[in-house]
Amino acid sequence: MWRRAPGTGGTFWSFEGYVSMTEEYSVRPPKTLTTEERKARDAARRADAEQAMREHEAAQKAFYENRERLKALRLAREQAVQGGG
């Protein structure tokens, strides 16, 4: 519930329903990877990155081919308009 903070003359509001922070917290210890696990993880990451790069390159190639096709169509239309008009 919001209330005026005491001694502020009503300028500031405070929330009475909050929970204060504590210094007690638990941190999960980091998992120690074995050499084999680390190599397997790195190989999987590398394979994922290579696949992503192949997909990106294929998408870019398709985009530029489509762009050139549309550009050629546009230029042909403009040429037809200029030649006919």
C-alpha positions, 0 to 999 in steps of 0.5 A: 500500500502506498503511503506518504513517507513520514517527515517528508511533508507529503512530497515523497511516497513510500511502499509499505508492502516491499520485502527488504533485500538480504545479504544471504544468497546462494550461488550455484557453483560452476560446472567443471567440464572435462576435456572431452566434454569441452571438446564436444561442446566446442565441436557442436558450437563450431558445427552450429556456427558453420551451419548458420553461416551456410544458411546466411550465405544462401539467404544472401545469395537468394536475396541478391539474385532476386534483387538483380532479377527485379532490377532487370524487370524494372529497367525493361519496364522503364525502357519500354515506357521511354521507347513507347512514349 
